[in-house]
Amino acid sequence: MSDLAALYEYESGLHRQGIALVCGVDEAGRGPLAGPVCAAAVILPEGCDLPGLDDSKKLTEKKREALFPLIRERAVCYGIAFASVEEIERINILSAALLAMNRAIEQLSPAPELALIDGNTTRDIAVPARSVVGGDGKCACIAAASVLAKVTRDRLMLDLARQYPQYGFEKHKGYGTKEHYAALEKYGPCPAHRPSFLRKFYAKR
């Protein structure tokens, strides 16, 4: 079985059980020091042709950008949503990621019969859901969602880089790189930063 065929096997098994509308859900941006968290939900038609589809983390930026319009064009439906820095601070990053997932799922029409959630929790998901650890490398619909979420968030971080050019968001997308920490030392945080994610940094100082 090819890697691409294997990626569709999970959904194919659900389709054989009579579950036609299966959506994959994934997020991007749980770990960074800055920027919102983004989630996407995608329902793919059976046999959807998306050459090179894989977990977004395994793909180059060029390949993700090439897949982004194909996924949107060929999906039955998709949704993309954010949870803000303010929401991350108020309810914590996991709850904010799940909030963004629900917002993405709410955009789907038709509504899914089952949501496959990348990770190990389906807490608070508003539709019938199943968690799949490592799902972005096991399920085509989750892999597609991972690409939509990653590309969308990366593009937003480019916008933030134009607003706050001193931090290098266009390079590290808000993650805690050596360059990013050096910029924080020099300039302090901006409104795009997550204060709770900077506590250890400031404690060390």
C-alpha positions as CSV (number, residue, x, y, z in Angstrom):
1,M,0.0,0.0,0.0
2,S,1.4,3.4,-0.9
3,D,1.8,6.1,1.7
4,L,-1.0,8.1,0.2
5,A,-3.3,5.1,0.2
6,A,-2.4,4.4,3.8
7,L,-3.4,7.9,4.7
8,Y,-6.9,7.3,3.4
9,E,-7.3,3.9,5.0
10,Y,-8.7,5.2,8.4
11,E,-11.4,7.2,6.7
12,S,-12.2,4.4,4.3
13,G,-12.8,2.1,7.2
14,L,-15.3,4.6,8.6
15,H,-17.0,5.0,5.3
16,R,-17.4,1.2,5.1
17,Q,-19.2,1.4,8.5
18,G,-21.7,3.8,6.9
19,I,-20.2,7.1,8.4
20,A,-20.1,9.2,5.2
21,L,-19.3,12.7,6.6
22,V,-16.0,12.5,8.5
23,C,-14.1,15.6,9.2
24,G,-10.5,15.9,10.3
25,V,-9.5,18.6,12.8
26,D,-6.1,19.9,13.7
27,E,-4.5,23.1,15.1
28,A,-1.3,25.0,14.6
29,G,0.4,27.3,17.1
30,R,0.0,25.7,20.5
31,G,3.7,26.1,21.3
32,P,4.7,29.6,20.1
33,L,5.4,32.6,22.4
34,A,3.3,34.9,20.2
35,G,0.2,34.9,18.0
36,P,-3.1,33.2,18.1
37,V,-3.8,29.5,17.8
38,C,-5.4,28.4,14.5
39,A,-7.5,25.3,13.8
40,A,-9.0,23.8,10.7
41,A,-11.7,21.2,10.0
42,V,-12.0,19.4,6.7
43,I,-14.3,16.9,5.1
44,L,-12.8,15.2,2.1
45,P,-14.7,13.3,-0.5
46,E,-14.0,9.6,-0.9
47,G,-11.0,9.1,-3.1
48,C,-10.0,12.7,-3.0
49,D,-6.9,13.3,-5.1
50,L,-4.3,15.4,-3.2
51,P,-0.9,14.3,-4.3
52,G,1.8,14.7,-1.7
53,L,-0.6,15.2,1.2
54,D,1.0,14.5,4.6
55,D,1.3,15.9,8.1
56,S,2.1,19.6,7.5
57,K,5.2,19.3,9.7
58,K,6.7,16.9,7.2
59,L,6.1,19.2,4.2
60,T,8.1,22.1,3.0
61,E,6.5,25.5,3.0
62,K,6.4,25.4,-0.8
63,K,4.5,22.1,-0.7
64,R,2.1,23.3,1.9
65,E,1.4,26.4,-0.1
66,A,0.7,24.3,-3.2
67,L,-1.7,22.0,-1.3
68,F,-3.6,24.8,0.4
69,P,-5.7,25.9,-2.6
70,L,-6.2,22.2,-3.7
71,I,-7.6,21.2,-0.4
72,R,-10.0,24.1,-0.3
73,E,-11.1,23.4,-3.9
74,R,-11.5,19.6,-3.6
75,A,-12.9,19.3,0.0
76,V,-16.6,18.7,0.5
77,C,-16.3,21.7,2.9
78,Y,-13.8,23.2,5.3
79,G,-13.5,25.7,8.1
80,I,-10.6,27.7,9.5
81,A,-10.8,29.6,12.8
82,F,-8.6,31.2,15.5
83,A,-8.5,31.7,19.2
84,S,-6.9,35.0,20.2
85,V,-3.9,35.7,22.4
86,E,-6.4,37.2,24.9
87,E,-8.4,33.9,24.9
88,I,-5.3,31.9,25.3
89,E,-4.4,33.9,28.4
90,R,-7.9,33.7,29.8
91,I,-8.7,30.0,29.4
92,N,-5.2,28.4,28.7
93,I,-3.7,27.1,25.5
94,L,-5.4,23.7,25.4
95,S,-8.8,25.1,26.0
96,A,-8.2,27.9,23.4
97,A,-7.1,25.3,20.8
98,L,-10.3,23.3,21.4
99,L,-12.3,26.5,21.2
100,A,-10.7,27.2,17.8
101,M,-11.5,23.6,16.7
102,N,-15.1,24.0,17.6
103,R,-15.3,27.3,15.7
104,A,-13.8,25.6,12.6
105,I,-16.2,22.7,12.9
106,E,-19.2,25.1,13.2
107,Q,-18.3,26.4,9.7
108,L,-18.8,23.0,8.0
109,S,-21.9,22.5,5.8
110,P,-22.9,19.8,5.7
111,A,-22.2,19.1,9.3
112,P,-19.9,16.1,10.1
113,E,-21.2,12.9,11.5
114,L,-17.9,12.3,13.2
115,A,-14.9,14.5,13.9
116,L,-11.4,13.0,14.0
117,I,-9.3,15.2,16.4
118,D,-5.5,15.1,16.2
119,G,-4.2,14.4,19.7
120,N,-5.4,12.7,22.8
121,T,-8.5,14.6,23.8
122,T,-12.0,15.4,22.5
123,R,-12.9,17.4,25.5
124,D,-15.7,20.0,24.8
125,I,-15.9,19.1,21.1
126,A,-19.4,20.0,20.1
127,V,-20.0,17.1,17.7
128,P,-19.4,13.3,18.0
129,A,-15.6,13.0,18.0
130,R,-12.8,10.6,18.3
131,S,-9.1,11.4,19.1
132,V,-6.3,10.1,17.0
133,V,-2.8,10.4,18.4
134,G,-0.5,11.3,15.5
135,G,-3.6,11.7,13.4
136,D,-2.0,14.2,11.0
137,G,0.2,11.4,9.8
138,K,-2.5,8.7,9.8
139,C,-5.7,10.3,8.4
140,A,-6.0,12.2,5.2
141,C,-8.7,14.6,6.5
142,I,-6.6,15.5,9.6
143,A,-3.5,15.9,7.4
144,A,-5.5,18.3,5.2
145,A,-6.7,20.2,8.2
146,S,-3.1,20.5,9.5
147,V,-2.1,22.1,6.2
148,L,-4.9,24.6,6.2
149,A,-4.2,25.5,9.8
150,K,-0.4,25.8,9.4
151,V,-0.6,27.9,6.2
152,T,-3.3,30.2,7.6
153,R,-1.4,30.8,10.8
154,D,1.9,31.3,9.1
155,R,0.4,33.9,6.8
156,L,-1.1,35.7,9.8
157,M,2.4,35.8,11.4
158,L,3.7,37.4,8.3
159,D,1.1,40.2,8.8
160,L,2.3,40.5,12.4
161,A,5.9,40.7,11.2
162,R,4.9,43.8,9.2
163,Q,3.3,45.3,12.3
164,Y,6.2,44.4,14.6
165,P,9.3,44.0,12.4
166,Q,11.8,43.9,15.3
167,Y,10.9,40.3,16.4
168,G,11.5,38.3,13.1
169,F,8.0,36.7,13.2
170,E,8.4,36.0,9.4
171,K,11.2,33.6,10.2
172,H,10.2,31.8,13.4
173,K,6.4,32.3,13.3
174,G,6.4,33.2,17.0
175,Y,8.3,30.1,18.3
176,G,10.9,30.5,21.0
177,T,14.1,30.6,18.9
178,K,17.4,32.2,20.0
179,E,16.7,35.1,17.7
180,H,13.2,35.6,19.2
181,Y,14.5,35.6,22.7
182,A,17.2,38.1,21.8
183,A,14.6,40.4,20.4
184,L,12.5,40.1,23.6
185,E,15.6,40.9,25.6
186,K,16.2,44.1,23.5
187,Y,12.6,45.3,22.9
188,G,10.4,43.6,25.5
189,P,7.1,42.0,24.4
190,C,4.5,43.4,22.1
191,P,0.7,42.9,22.1
192,A,1.0,39.8,20.0
193,H,3.0,38.0,22.7
194,R,1.4,35.6,25.2
195,P,2.4,36.8,28.7
196,S,1.9,33.4,30.3
197,F,4.4,31.9,27.8
198,L,7.0,34.4,28.8
199,R,7.0,33.7,32.5
200,K,9.9,31.3,32.5
201,F,11.9,33.6,30.3
202,Y,11.4,36.5,32.7
203,A,12.0,34.3,35.7
204,K,15.4,33.2,34.4
205,R,16.3,36.9,33.9
